[in-house]
Every structure is written in C-alpha cells, then in structure tokens.
Amino acid sequence: MTEHDFSPKPYTNSIEKGKVTWESPSNIALVKYWGKKKDQIPENPSISFTLNECKTITTLTFTKKESNKDFSFEVYLDGNKKDDFKPKIQTFFERIESYLPFLRDYHFKIETKNTFPHSSGIASSASGMSALALCLMSIEKQLISGMSEEFFNQKASFLARLGSGSACRSIEGDLIVWGKTDSIEGSTDLFGVKYPYKIHQNFKNYQDTILLVDKGEKQVSSTVGHNLMHNHPFAQNRFQQAHNNLEKLKPIFESGDLNAFVKLVESEALTLHAMMMTSMPYFILMKPNTLEIINKIWRFRQDSGLHICFTLDAGANVHILYPENEATQILEFIKRELVVYCQNGHYICDQIGFGAKKID
C-alpha cells in the first residue's frame, strides 16, 4: 500500500453532527524505534506489546459549521480546557487533512482522559493520538459506505502515526510491528501490523509493572531526540541492529525461550539510552533510582532464577516485564524492594492487551 490508498473518494453520505468515543491503550516497545525520516517514517522497525490498563479515553463531539476556512476545535483533559494542547492538534490536523478532507467542515470538541497520571512517563501521546485518530475514522466511516474493518484499522494506524509515531502501534494488539523489514511479512513504514507468526504460550498475558521513578516533564522531547539521530555516529549500526533483533525474536517467540527474550529486551532498552548519551548534544534520561532498580532486578533474577526483565522508554521510568505464571513472586519482590525507588511510591500493574475499543 502507498499513502495514496488512504486518500478517500468523494463522500457519498452527509452528517450534521454527532458524538463518538474510543479508548486506546499505550504500548511498550521491545525493539525500539529511535530516529525518523520525513512524514513520521521510522528509520528502523520496532515491535511492541500493546498494554491493557494504561489507556486514553477520548470523546469527539462534532457539529457542521458554515465556513470551512479554518480548523475549529477545543480540547479538554479531565474536564478542564487545555489550550496548550491545541498546537499539537493543529499540526496533526494539517498533516492528515489530505486524507480526511472533512476536517474543516466541522467544529470539534475533544474531551480526553487517561487511566494513568498525566506526565507519568507513560506514552500518553501514543494512546491519545490513536484514540483521536479512531474517533475521526468513525466519522469518515459514516461518510463512506462499506468500509472494511481491516481498512479502518490500517487507516487509523496510518493517521495516528502522523500525530505520534508510536501511536500507530496502539490500534490493535497484542504484538504490533511497525516499520518495513524483510524478516516480517507484510511489515510497512506506513502503519502498524499484527505480528503474523507463532507466539508461544509463555508470552500470552505477559505482565508489565511500571515503576514511576520520575513523573516530571521529560528533559528532551521525543521529536528533538529522534532528530539527533540524523548525524549520529552510530546511527546506521543501530538501525541494522533493530532489523537483526526483530529476526532474532521470531524463534524466541515461537520456542518460548524466556532467557533469550530477557537478554534481547534489556539490550534494546540500554541501546536506546546509549544512543541518547552519545548524540550531540548528549543527554541522560535515566535517574539514580532507575539504575538502582536495574541492579536490584539483575541480582534478584540471578538469585531466584525467575524471568524478570526491564525495558525503558525515553525517560527514567522502568517497565518490568515477566510471565504470568511467575507473577506472584515477582510482584512480592517489586513491592518489597523496588517501590521504595518510585516517586511517592507510585507504580502501575498492567499486562498485554488487544487494542482499542469503541465505547457506545
């Protein structure tokens, strides 16, 4: 498929007003995407677990207006008007207008809330932009008769990507691949696709406990961080490493090899932060407590033989991943030894989910 496949033919139906609500989850990448080309195209492929509990719920109310000169919208978070969100939505609308030509025809009221604390370091842009994209697609589905569910999901993922790259991985679950790579049939830079190969029972209902080490705003925006990969001395090797790691994951997922999974996922997390520390300008997003948690995990894994591991996004917080059948012992360890390193003792228990849902 190409971008042109998402440009609609003239609409056959008309709607004066309406309201639609979607909930869409965040996701956590196992193989990380870091670095992008023009139009939110990733420099390397990635694969993520879709989460279940950490999600954004967005209600979009739309009313036809007389003039279609400008975009018209208002944004609310938890019932409070958020004008500081408007520039990002404005940019998003500008990027997707050619694919959703009805955008200037309506005034939109965007009401959104998260099931996790805002600025908690969980990817709220992924869940937020995917939820908004799904709401907009629900409008287009009413304007065009006969849209298939497959195309609906593909275009929602395509649009979400233009708001936030990782948002394209939040439409479906449980494992989503984004970025063209020879090792995954059907993979594309344009939208996320469901991982198409066998997955061992060990990886079903995988658990993710998120330790909120630092709930402040990120020191460096993701956009700035991605752009620093353009002249990075290790960029090309990193991009190839991501392709190689996706290839290595296939036999791991098929065989259920938890030890190999642990090594690959932790290596990916540390590589992501190594790229930040070796860019120019360079930066460190891990905090002292992040390192304390990592060292405690390593010691506990060695002593217990359990398959606990960590991964990191572009921030200080730690996602602890582990199989469901080891959850009781690992959760006891987390509460006993790791929660003390969290800001105000805050942590979130989550697990693999299966994508976004429309709420009637």
C-alpha positions in Angstrom: 0.0 0.0 0.0 1.0 3.6 -0.5 -0.1 6.9 1.1 -2.5 7.4 -1.9 -4.6 4.4 -0.9 -5.7 6.4 2.2 -6.9 9.4 0.2 -10.7 9.0 0.0 -13.0 9.2 -3.0 -15.8 11.9 -2.8 -18.0 11.2 0.2 -21.4 9.7 -0.6 -23.1 10.5 2.8 -23.5 13.6 4.9 -23.8 14.1 8.7 -24.7 17.3 10.5 -23.5 16.4 14.0 -22.6 13.5 16.2 -20.5 12.1 19.0 -18.1 9.2 19.2 -15.9 7.7 22.0 -12.9 5.4 21.7 -10.5 4.1 24.3 -7.0 3.3 23.1 -4.1 1.8 25.0 -0.5 2.8 25.3 2.2 0.3 24.2 5.7 -0.6 25.2 8.3 -1.3 22.5 10.5 -4.4 22.8 12.6 -3.4 19.8 12.9 0.3 20.0 12.2 2.9 17.3 14.6 5.9 17.6 15.2 8.2 14.6 12.7 9.1 11.9 12.6 10.4 8.4 10.2 13.0 6.8 6.5 12.4 7.4 6.9 10.3 10.6 8.6 7.5 8.7 10.8 5.4 11.1 14.5 4.8 10.4 14.2 1.3 11.8 11.4 -1.2 12.5 10.0 -1.8 16.0 7.8 -4.2 17.8 5.7 -3.6 20.9 3.4 -5.1 23.4 0.0 -3.4 23.5 -0.9 -2.6 27.1 -4.3 -3.2 28.7 -4.9 -0.8 31.6 -2.9 2.3 30.6 -5.2 3.9 28.1 -6.7 7.2 26.9 -10.5 7.6 26.6 -11.5 10.3 24.0 -14.9 11.6 23.2 -15.2 13.6 20.0 -18.3 15.8 19.5 -18.7 17.3 16.0 -21.0 19.9 14.6 -21.2 21.1 11.0 -20.2 24.7 10.6 -21.0 27.3 7.9 -17.4 28.2 6.9 -14.7 25.7 6.1 -11.9 28.2 6.1 -10.1 27.1 9.2 -9.9 24.1 11.6 -12.2 24.7 14.6 -11.7 22.7 17.8 -11.4 22.8 21.5 -9.6 20.4 23.8 -10.4 19.3 27.3 -8.3 17.0 29.6 -10.2 15.6 32.6 -12.9 18.2 32.1 -10.5 21.2 32.0 -9.9 23.2 28.9 -6.3 22.7 27.7 -5.3 25.3 25.2 -1.7 24.3 25.4 -2.7 21.0 23.7 -4.0 22.9 20.7 -0.8 23.5 18.7 -0.1 19.7 18.6 -3.7 19.0 17.4 -3.4 21.8 14.9 -0.2 20.3 13.5 -1.9 16.8 13.4 -4.9 18.2 11.5 -2.6 19.9 9.0 -0.8 16.6 8.4 -3.9 14.5 7.9 -6.2 16.9 6.1 -5.5 15.5 2.7 -6.6 12.1 4.0 -9.6 13.4 5.9 -11.0 16.3 3.8 -14.0 16.8 6.1 -11.8 18.2 8.9 -12.6 21.9 8.1 -16.3 21.2 7.7 -16.9 20.7 11.5 -16.3 22.2 14.9 -14.8 19.5 17.2 -14.9 19.2 20.9 -12.2 16.8 22.0 -12.7 15.5 25.6 -9.9 13.2 26.8 -8.8 11.5 29.9 -6.1 9.0 30.8 -6.4 6.0 33.2 -2.8 6.8 34.3 -1.3 10.0 35.7 -0.6 12.7 33.0 3.2 13.2 32.7 3.8 9.9 34.4 6.3 9.0 31.7 3.8 6.5 30.1 3.4 7.1 26.4 0.2 9.3 26.5 0.9 10.6 23.0 0.6 7.0 21.7 -2.7 6.4 23.4 -4.0 9.9 22.9 -3.3 10.3 19.2 -4.5 6.8 18.4 -7.8 7.4 20.3 -8.3 10.7 18.4 -7.5 9.0 15.0 -10.0 6.3 15.7 -12.7 8.9 16.5 -12.0 10.7 13.3 -12.1 7.4 11.4 -15.5 6.7 12.9 -16.8 9.9 11.3 -15.3 9.0 7.9 -16.9 5.5 8.2 -20.3 7.3 8.3 -19.4 9.4 5.3 -18.3 6.4 3.2 -20.4 3.3 2.9 -18.9 -0.2 3.0 -15.5 0.4 4.7 -14.0 -2.9 5.9 -12.7 -3.3 9.5 -9.2 -4.1 8.1 -9.0 -0.9 6.1 -10.5 1.1 9.1 -7.7 -0.2 11.4 -5.0 0.4 8.8 -6.0 3.9 8.1 -6.5 4.7 11.8 -2.9 3.5 12.4 -1.7 5.4 9.4 -3.3 8.6 10.7 -2.2 8.1 14.3 1.4 7.7 13.1 1.2 11.3 11.7 0.3 12.5 15.2 2.8 10.4 17.1 4.9 7.7 15.6 4.4 5.1 18.3 0.6 5.8 18.3 0.4 3.6 15.1 1.2 0.6 17.4 -1.8 1.2 19.7 -4.8 0.4 17.4 -4.5 -3.4 17.7 -2.7 -6.0 19.8 -1.1 -8.0 21.3 2.2 -7.7 19.4 2.4 -5.0 16.8 5.2 -4.4 14.2 5.9 -1.0 12.7 8.5 -0.4 10.0 9.4 -2.2 6.8 11.7 -5.2 7.5 12.5 -8.3 5.4 12.0 -10.5 8.5 8.3 -9.7 9.0 5.9 -10.4 6.1 3.5 -7.5 5.5 5.5 -5.0 7.5 5.3 -1.4 6.4 6.6 2.0 7.4 3.0 3.4 6.9 1.1 1.7 9.8 1.4 -0.9 12.5 0.6 -4.6 11.6 -0.2 -7.5 13.9 2.8 -9.8 14.4 2.0 -12.7 11.9 3.9 -15.6 13.3 3.6 -18.2 16.1 3.7 -17.0 19.7 4.5 -19.5 22.5 2.1 -19.7 25.4 4.9 -18.3 27.6 4.2 -14.8 26.1 0.5 -14.9 26.4 -0.9 -12.5 29.1 2.6 -11.1 29.7 2.8 -8.8 32.7 4.1 -5.2 32.8 4.6 -3.4 36.1 5.5 0.3 35.5 7.7 1.9 38.2 7.1 5.7 38.2 10.6 6.9 39.1 10.1 10.4 37.8 6.8 11.9 37.0 8.2 15.3 35.8 8.2 16.5 32.2 10.9 15.0 30.0 14.1 16.9 29.7 14.2 16.3 26.0 11.2 16.0 23.7 10.9 12.8 21.6 10.9 14.9 18.5 14.3 16.5 19.4 15.7 13.1 20.4 14.7 11.4 17.2 16.2 14.3 15.1 19.5 13.9 16.9 19.9 10.5 15.1 20.4 12.3 11.7 24.1 12.8 12.2 24.7 10.3 14.9 28.0 8.4 14.5 26.4 5.1 15.4 23.0 5.5 13.7 23.4 3.1 10.8 24.7 0.3 13.0 21.8 0.9 15.4 19.2 0.7 12.6 20.7 -2.5 11.4 20.7 -3.9 14.9 17.0 -3.3 15.2 16.4 -5.3 12.0 18.6 -8.1 13.3 16.9 -8.2 16.7 13.5 -8.5 15.1 14.8 -11.5 13.2 16.1 -13.0 16.4 12.7 -12.5 18.1 10.9 -14.9 15.7 12.5 -18.1 17.1 12.3 -16.7 20.6 8.5 -16.1 20.3 8.0 -19.5 18.7 10.0 -21.5 21.2 9.1 -19.6 24.3 12.8 -19.0 25.2 12.4 -16.6 28.1 16.1 -16.3 28.8 16.9 -15.2 25.3 13.9 -12.8 25.4 15.2 -11.2 28.6 18.7 -10.6 27.1 17.3 -9.1 23.9 14.8 -6.8 25.5 17.2 -5.4 28.1 19.9 -4.9 25.5 17.4 -2.9 23.3 16.5 -0.7 26.3 20.1 0.1 27.1 20.9 0.7 23.5 18.2 3.3 23.2 19.7 5.2 26.1 23.2 4.7 24.8 22.1 6.4 21.6 20.9 9.4 23.7 24.1 9.5 25.7 26.3 9.5 22.5 24.3 12.0 20.4 25.4 15.7 20.1 24.1 17.3 22.2 24.1 14.3 24.6 21.7 13.7 27.4 20.9 11.2 30.2 17.2 10.5 30.9 17.9 7.7 33.5 17.9 8.8 37.1 19.9 7.3 40.0 16.8 5.4 41.1 16.5 3.9 37.6 19.9 2.4 37.9 19.2 1.2 41.5 16.1 -0.7 40.2 18.0 -2.2 37.3 20.8 -3.5 39.6 18.2 -4.9 42.0 16.4 -6.7 39.1 19.7 -8.3 38.0 20.5 -9.5 41.5 17.0 -10.9 42.1 17.0 -12.7 38.7 20.3 -14.3 39.4 19.2 -15.4 42.9 15.7 -16.5 42.1 16.0 -17.9 38.5 12.8 -16.1 37.6 12.4 -14.5 34.2 12.0 -10.9 35.3 13.4 -8.2 33.0 13.2 -4.4 32.4 12.7 -2.2 29.5 12.7 1.6 29.3 11.2 4.3 27.1 12.9 7.6 26.5 12.6 8.5 30.2 13.5 7.4 33.7 10.6 5.1 34.5 11.1 1.3 34.4 8.7 -1.2 32.8 9.2 -4.6 34.5 8.2 -7.5 32.2 7.5 -11.0 33.4 5.4 -14.1 32.5 2.1 -14.5 34.2 3.0 -17.8 35.9 5.8 -16.0 37.9 3.7 -13.0 38.8 3.1 -13.8 42.5 6.8 -14.0 43.5 7.9 -11.1 41.2 5.2 -8.8 42.5 6.2 -9.5 46.1 9.8 -8.6 45.1 8.6 -5.4 43.4 6.6 -4.3 46.5 9.3 -5.3 48.9 12.4 -3.9 47.2 11.6 -1.7 44.3 8.6 0.5 45.1 10.8 2.5 47.5 12.6 3.9 44.4 9.3 5.2 42.9 8.2 8.8 43.2 5.7 8.9 46.0 5.7 5.1 45.9 3.7 5.1 42.7 3.6 2.1 40.3 1.1 0.7 37.9 0.3 -3.0 37.3 -0.6 -3.8 33.6 -0.5 -6.6 31.1 -0.7 -7.3 27.4 -3.9 -6.0 25.8 -5.6 -6.4 22.5 -6.0 -2.9 21.2 -8.5 -0.1 21.1 -12.3 -0.3 21.7 -15.2 1.8 20.6 -17.4 2.8 23.6 -21.2 3.1 22.9 
